[in-house]
Amino acid sequence: MKQDIEEFPYKNKESYVFTRSSIEDTEHVKFVNDDIANFTNDLKNQEGRNIWIVGGGELLQSFINEKLVDELIITVAPTIIGKGIPLFREGEYQIDLTLKGMRNFNQFVELHYEIR
């Protein structure tokens, strides 16, 4: 049974979606097709705290390539998928991490790393 979201869960946050398409903004989300580095650096210069990225490997790779990620919070689910979109794409890079913490909730494990 499909469950509809009754209320947008991030009302108190500025929300942006990177897209290649031209999509009109909604009440809660601004759609962005600008250069990721320029947009993010402009965002970092504004008042506020953290920038939280939710997305797949291609989006994350763009942020990693531009050195715009300083922490990773990875949630491990009790399902192994043999096919799909990888979180970390193949490339010429190595990222050294320091474990900041971990927690579990239900069957999920959350790993919190700082990028060195």
N, C-alpha and C positions, 0 to 999 in steps of 0.2 A: 504494500500500500504506500503510495507516494504521500509524503508529508510536506505541506506547503509551509514556508517560513512566513509567519504572520507579521513580523516586524524586522526591519533591517538590523542586523546584529551590531553594526559599527556606527551607529548614529552619532556618537560623541567623538568620532575620529574623521580626519580628512581621508578620503578613500579615492585612490587612483587605479585605473586599470590600463596597462600598456596594451596597445592593440595596433595591428597593421591596417585596420579598417577605419573608416570615418564614421564614428558612432556619436550620436548626440548625448551630452551629459544628462544624467538623471538627477533627481533630488538629492541622492546620497553619494553618487559616484561620478568622478570626472574621468573621461576617457582620454588617454594620452597616446599620441603616436610620434612624439618628439624623440630626439636622441636621449638614451637612458642616462648617460653620464652628465650631460648638460642639465637635464631636468632634475636629476637627483642632487647635483651640487647646488642648484638654485634652491631646492627644497631644504637642504641642509643649512643654508644661510638664513632661513626664516626662523622665527621663534618657534620653539617646540622641543620635543625630546627625541624619541626614537623613531626610526623608520622601519616598519615591519614589512617584509617581503613575503608574500605567499604566492607560490607558483611552481612551475615545473623546471626541468633542467635547462631549457633554453633561456628562460628569463634569468634564472640564477647564474648561469654561465656568463651572461652579459654583465651582471653586477660584479662577479668575481674577476672577469677580465679587466674591468675598470678599477679594481681594488676598492670597491664601495661596500664591502661586507666586512664587519668586524666581529660578529658573533653568528653562530649557527645554533638554532634550536631544532633538533630533528626528532620527530615522533616516529617510533617503530611500532607498526601494527602487527598483529599476529596472523598475517597473511603474506605468503611469498608468491610473487607474480613473476612468471617466467618471461613474459613479454610486456611491453609498455614503454613509457617514456622514462629514461633514467634520470635520477635526481642530479647526478654529476656527469656531465658530458665528457667524452674523450677530448683530450687536449694536452698541450705542452705546459703543464703547471703542476705544482705541488703545494698543498696548503698544510701548514703545521698548526695543530690545534692544542689547546689546553682545556681540560675538562673543568667547567665551572660548577656543574651540578647535574644531578639526575633525579628523576622522580617517576613513579608509576601511578597510573590511575586505570582502574579496571585491568584490562589485559594490555594496555599500551605502556610503553616506556618512552620517556622524554629525556633526551640527552642535550645538555646545554654546553656548547664549546665557545671559547674565545679564540679568534684567529691571532696567531703570534706574528 
